[in-house]
Amino acid sequence: MANEKMMREAPLGKLLVRLCVPVILVMLVNVAYNMADIFFLGRTGDPLPVAAVALAGPVFSVFSAFNTLLGFGACTAASMALGRGDKQSVRQYTSFCLYGSLLVGALCTVGTWLFTQPLLGLLGAQGAVGELTGEYLRIYALGAPLAIAAGSLGNTLRADGEGKSAVVATMAGTLVNILLDPLMISLLGWGVTGAALATVLGNAVSFIAILLAARKKDFFSLSLRDFTLRPQVAGKVLGLGLPMAAGLVLMSFSSAFGNRLLVAYGSEAVAAQGVAGKAGMLVGMIVMGVCMGVQPAVSYAYGRGDQARLRQIVKGTGLAAVVIGTVLGGAFALGRTAFVGAFLDDAAVVALGETMVLGTVIAAPLGGVYQMCQVYLQGTGKVSYATFTALLQKGLVYLPALYVMHALFGLPGLIFAPAVTDAIATAAGLGLSLCQMIAQAHG
């Protein structure tokens, strides 16, 4: 196959463009999904709806964790199998991804509706903002099966190194969401309900488009006959997807604790962080897209036992990710006033948001190193190392740093705790990656 030949032989620059650009575009599209609701709700001049969507963020992270668990796990397993020439296993991995994600999504819908009030308590959403958060979550959860399946399949489509089809499908859903947001939020006056409905419909369009794209892949199976829960299939997919998924789940809980501390400073602080966090998300998603983009090539080279190719990909991609993170982080730091002002009108909230933007991007140069370590460890099957570094960044270090820095510095401590956490997690990930490289070199 032409795509497999590219992963074996293409120069690093060409490989990065072919593999990373589609993934970066998908990441940007996902950011646009998140930013569209915030933008149009922010235009109403009321910070409460913006705060409500921001408080619901940890729930979105849990949903994303499930599509990462299944999608990234299936993509990694399928890429390794393609490297070995095992097409039957690839069909089983992809079928498990499809039907597993639909089942998990249905459970998320039921769980959100049954436990809305406990969720709101965990999120720190109370009073008027709590009512809006609950309203948004209940509608959004209706589309959970399609949202999780679309994300999972979009990841798995990259297993052979071709990601354009996933980009087109995801962009179709985003376009629908962006077009419906002003109609439902402003013209119809549905507020957060309209924002949630627009997102659900956008996810439905993405799911349909991704299914159509998947049918054109000769290695991809949509058949229930290939679905199996055998440990060789289900265990492989879930094991390889666990590190990033565990990190996202822990991040959702950590974000909920952070929001509970932030709520004490008022809905304006929550709204400001909701906007500022998008700057960090944008930088982080692009850097992650660079690193995740080469994951099929990392797993393919590992599956073939080509250590020289593997080292070339990891080192070159890591350097590119660091440069991109530094440039983007600097750009947002310099343009933070214009960025926050595009979403919010209140001068005091904008000023607070500017400081929060600095907190989200100050560690951007480290993001490339951390993400490449994660992809390398996970792509080579070192699940325990990858899971440990993910848990460090998303909770084991972050939660203590959050509470200690808040106790010492108040609100500024909350703002800059993530940067301190990133520095510690990056050092750990780099150390474990070097250990794995040495072990492979002598293995």
N, C-alpha and C positions, 0 to 999 in steps of 0.2 A: 504493500500500500504506500502511496505517495506520502501520506502523513507520517507513517512509521519511518520511512527513509529520511524524512526531514529531521525527526528526533534523533536518528542515529548519526547523521552526517552533516547537517546544516551548520554553517559558521554561527558562533554565538550571537552575533548581532542580528542576523536573520532569524535565528531561533527565538530571540527575545521579542522581536517585532511580531512574528507569526503567532506565538503563544500568549504573550502578555497583553498586547493591545486589545484583543477581544475581551479578556478577563477584566482589564481596567475599565473598558467601556461598560461592561455589566455592573461593575462596582459603582461607577458614576451614575448609572441608571438607578441603582438601588438607593444611592444618596439622593437622587432627584425625587424618588418616591417619598423618602423621609422629609425632604425639604419642602416639597410642594404643599403638604398639609400645613406645616409651620408657617410658610410664606403667606398663604391665603388667609389663614386664621389670624396671623399677625396684622394683616391689612385692615382687620375689623377695628383695630385700636383697643381691643380688650385683651389684657394679658392672661386672663383666666383660661380661655380655650388653648392658648399656647402652652401654658403650664400643665393643663390636663394631658395633652399629647406627650409632653416631656415626661410626665410621671408614668405614663403607660409604656415608656421605652423598655424597661426591664422585661415586660411580657413579650415584646417583639423579639428581644434577645433570646428568650427561651424558644420561641418558634424558630428563629434562625438557627439555634443550636441543633434542633432536630433535622432541619434540612442539611446542615453541615455534617451531622453524624452520618446520615444516609448518603448524601450526595458526594461529599469529599471522600468518605470511606469507599464508596463504590467506584469513584473515579480512580483512586489510588490502587485499589485491588485490580480493577480492569486494566490499568496501564501496565502493572506488573505482569498480568496474564498475557497481555498483548506482546510484551517483551519476550515471554516464553513461547508464544505462538499457541496459547491455550484459548481458543475461541469459545468453546462450550462454557467454560467458567465465566467468561465475560458476559455471555447471555444470561447466565444465572444471577450474576451480580447486578446487572441492570434491571432485570425483572424484580428482584428483591427490593431494589431502590424505589421503583415506581409504586408497587403495591404497599410496601412498608410505609412510605411517606403518606399515602392516602389514609391508611389506618391510623397512624400517629396523629395526623391532622384532625381526623374526626374525634379522637380522644381529647385533643386540645380544645376543640369547640365545646364539647360537653363539659369538660372540666372548668373552663372559663365561665360558662353560664351557671354551673352549680355552685361555684366558689367565688363569685364576683366580690362579695363583701369581705371575706377574708383576704382576697388579693388586694383590695383597696387599702385595707389596714396595713398589710405588709409594705405596700408602696408608699405609705404615708399620705395618701390622698383622702382628705377629710373636708367636710363642709361643702361649699358650692363647687370647689374644684374637684372634690371627690365625686360628686354627682356627674360632672362632665366626663371625668375619667372613666367611670363605670359605663356611661352611655357609649363612649368611644370603643371601649374594650369589647362590649357585647356584640356590637355590629362587626367590628374587625374580626372577632373570633369566628363568625359565620363563614368567613372565607379561608380559615386556617388550613383545611385539607388541600385546597388549590394552591395557596401561597407556599406551603411546605413542599408540596409535590413539584411545583414549578421551580423552586430553588434547588431542590435535590436533583431533578433531571437536568437542569441547566448546568450544574457542576459535572454530572456524569457524562454529558455530551462531549466534554473536553478530553475524554480518556485517550483518544487517538491523536490528540494534538490540534484538532480543528475546533475552533470556538466561535466562528462567525454565526452559525445558526442559533446559538444560545443568545448572542448579542441581539440579533434581529427580533427574536421572540420576546426577550425581556424589554426591549425598547418599545415594542408594540403595546405592551401592558402599561408602561410608564406614560406613553403618549395619551392613552385613554384616561389614566388617572389625572394627568395634568390638565387635560381638556375638561374633565368633569368637575374638578375642584372649584373653579370660580363659579360654575353653574350651580352646584349644589350648596356651596358654602355661602356665597354672596347673593346671587340672583334669587335662589329659592329660599335663602335664609335658614338653611338646615344646620349651620354651624358644625360642631364636631360630628354629628350624625352624618352630615353630608360628606365630610372629609373621610370618615370611615367607609361609607358606601362607595365612594370613588376609588378607594384603595382596593376594596373587595372586587369590584368590577375590573379594575386593572389587572389584578392577580389572575382572574378568570381568563382574561384574554391572553396573558402570558402563558398560562398552563396549556391552553388549546394550541397556541403557536408552537410551544416546545414539543408537544405530542406529535404534531405534524412534522417537525424537524427530526424527531427521533426515529420516525418511520423510515427515513431515508438513510439511516446509518445501518450498514450491514451487520455490525457487531451488537447493535442495540436490540433488546427484546422487550416487546410490550405484552408478551403472551403469559397467561397464568400458568401454562404448562412448564415454563422455565422457573417459576417461583418456587422457592424451597426455603425451609427453615433449618436445613442441615448446618451444623457448626462450621463446616468447611466454607460455607457461603455466608450465612448470616453472621457467624462469629468473626469472619475475616473483615467484612464490611464494617461492622460495628466497632471492632477493635481498632481499625485504621482511622475511623472517623472520630474516635473517642477523644483524642487530645484537644482538638479545636472545639468540639462540641462541649466538652467539660469546661473549657475555658469560657465559652459563651454563657453557659448556665451559671457558672460562678460569677461571671461579670454582671449578669442580670440581678443576682442577689446583692452583689456589692453595690451596684448602681442604686438599688432600692434603699440600702442603708445610707448611701450618700445623699439620696434625695430626702430621706427622713431628717437628716441633719440640716440639709439645705432649706427645708420647709420652714424651719424656725426663723429664717431671715426673710420670709414673706414670699408671696406668689411672684413678685417681681424678680427675686433672685432665681427662682425656679425657671421662669420664662427666659431670663438672661442666659442661664446655663443651657437651656433647651436650644437656644440659637447658637451660642458659642460652641457647644458640643458638635454642631454640624461641621464647623471648621476642622476640628480634630478628626471627625469621621471622614471627611473628604480626603484629608491628607493620609490618614490611616488606610482607607479603602484603596487608594491608588498604589501606595507602597505594598499593601497586601496583594493587590492585583498583579503587581510585577512578580512577586515571589510565588503566589499560587499559580500564576500562569505557567511557570516552568515545572510545576509539580509533575505533570505527566511525563516530561522528559527525564526528570530525576528518577521517578519510579521505573520508567522504561529502561534507563541505563543501569539501574540497580538490578532489575530483573534479568538483564543480559550479562551482568557481571563486568560491565565496562567501567572500571574505576577511574581511568583517566578522563573519560567523557564526563563522568559524574562530578569530579573535582572541578573541571573547567566550568561546568554549568553553575555550580554552587558559588564559586568565588566570583565569577563575572556578574552573576545576577545580584549577589549581595552588594557588590560595589555600586551597581546601577541603582539599587533600591536606596542605598544611603544617600547618594547624590540627589535623587529625586525627592526624598523626604526632607533633606536640608533646604533645597530650593523652594519647595512648596510651603514648608513651615515658615521660612523667612518671608515669603510673599504674604501669607496670611497675617503674620505679626505686623508687617508694615501697613497692610490694608485693612486692619481690624475695625477701624472706625466705619469705613464704608460698608464693610460686610455686615456688621451688626445693625447699622442704620438701615440697611435694605429690608430688614425683617421687623424692626421695632421702631416706634416713634418717640416713646418717652425718653427724655434726655438722661434721666438718672439711671434708667434700666440699660440704656445704650452704654453709658460710662462703665457700669458694672460688667456688662457683656464684653467690653474691650479687654478688661483685665482677665476675664475668664478665657478669652481666645488665647492669650499668652500662655495660660496654664495648660491649654490643650495641645499647643504646638511646640512648646519649648523643648520637648524631648523627641521631636520628629526625626532628627538624624539617627537616633537609636532604633527607631521603628524598623528600618530596613534590615539591620543586623538581627533583631529579634525575630522578625517574620521569616527571614531566610533560614535561621536556625530551626524554627518550628517546621517549616516545609521540608527541610533536609532530614530531620529526625523522623518525621512522620512518613515521608516518602520512601525512606529506606527501612521502614517497618520497626523502628525503635520507639514503640508506642509508650513505654514507661518513661523514657527521657522526655518525649514530647509532651506527655500529660503533665509531668512534674513542672516543666517550665511554664506551661499554660496556667496551671493552678497557682504558681508563684505570682504571675502578673495579675491574675484576675481575682485573687482573694487572699492567699496565704500571706502575701506581703502587703497587698493593697488595703485590706481591712484594718490591720494594725496601724499602718501608716496614716490612714484616714482619721482614725480616732486620736492618735497621738498628735498629729499635726493640727487637728481641730482644737484639741485641748490646749496646745501651746500657742497657736496663732489665730484661732477663730476662723472666720470665713476665708482669709487668704490661705490658711492651712488646707481647707477643703479644696481650694482651687488648684493648688500645686502638689497635692499628694499623689496624683497619677504620674507626674513626672519623676518623682522619687522612686515610685514603684517600677517604672519602666527601666530605670538605670540598673536596679538590682536584678530584675528578671532577665534583662539582656546579658548581663555578666554571667548569670547561671546558664542561660541557653548557649552562649558561646563556649563556655567550658565543657558542657556536655557534648556539643557538636564536635569539638576537637578530640574528645575522648573517643567518639564513635569513628571519626576519620582515622585515628591511629589504629583502632581495633580492626577496621576494614583493611588497612594497609598491611597489617601483619596477619590477617586472616586468610 
